[in-house]
Amino acid sequence: MQIQVRNSESEVPSTELERIFDKFYRVPQGDRWQYGGTGLGLTLVKQMVVDLQGVIEVSSHKD
């Protein structure tokens, strides 16, 4: 099974891609945080995928 998700709000800079699965990490949005959150969502998703012997990947098409 393959699932693809696209973020239509803003692209993640390629320099930040390695860190987006880190606990509590949030991509900088300038002087303020545009969206709330704890920075745990993608960490939890990655752990679930790994636990189910899956693979999770990320790419950015805009810098």
N, C-alpha and C positions, 0 to 999 in steps of 0.2 A: 504494500500500500504506500502511496506517496501523497502527501498533503502539502500544498503550497499556500503561503499566506503573503499578501502584499500590503504594505503600509502605504496608503495613499496620502497621508497627511504630510509627512516629511521623510526624507531619506536619511539614513544613517551614514555619516561619512566613513569612508573605507578605513580611516585611521582609528575608528572606534569599534570596528567589527569584532576584534579579538576580545574585547572586554564586555560585550553586552550580556554574556551569560554569567558574569561574576556577580556574587552576592552584593546587593545594595548598590550596584552600579546603575547610574542613569546617564544617558547621553546628554551632554551640556546643551542647553537651549538659549545661549546668550546670557544676559544678565538676570534672567528669571526662569523658573521652571514653568513651562506652559501647561504641563499635565501633572496630576498628582500621582501617587504611587509610592511603593516602598523600595522598588528596585529588586524585588524577589521573583517576579512573575516568570521571566525567562530562565532564571536559575532553576525554579521548580519544574518548568516544562522540560528543560534539558535533562534533569535528573529522572523524570518519569520516562522519557524516551530511552535513555541509557538503561534504566531498569528493565525495560521491555525489549532490550537488545536491538534498539533502533539507532538511527543516525539522524542528527539534526545539523543543518548547515544554514549559513546566512551569507547573503551577498548584497552588494549595493551597486546600483546602476547610475548613481548620480553623486558627484562630489562638489 
